[in-house]
Amino acid sequence: VTTYDVGQMPVNFGKVTGSFFMQGKGFNTLEGCPREVGGSFKCTGNELDSLYGAPERVAGDFDCRSCGLESLEGGPEYVGGEFSAGDNPIKSLKGSPKEVDGNFYCNNNKITSLEFGPEVINGIYSSQNNDLYDIYGLKTKGYHYIYLNNS
């Protein structure tokens, strides 16, 4: 997508077999985005409150860093690569993907608990520089390393 400051997607997509990038384009909603992406999906640098309208399934990476997100709700159920949601004012992991086949990054947010995090992560689980007060709710399986240090 190459148009700047459009607010929302001008057309509705179903399935995209390759990657779908819409970084820093002035979007305030993901409505109209593809329901399934065969490659990676990137929406960094937009002004989003939530991930409603995001693809349900992404075969590659899903990157929603620096979007002003307050919630992960409406995001993908499955991510085949890395999930990155850092540098947002997110307070809860509610709406996280159920399964991430790569690394899961939710660094530099305002998350207070790991409740509602992914059920399966087949890589690194990183929740650094948040407001975590305990690890209540950590039920994730499969991660290789977990990083939880706070600033």
Disulfide bonds with the S-S distance in Angstrom:
none
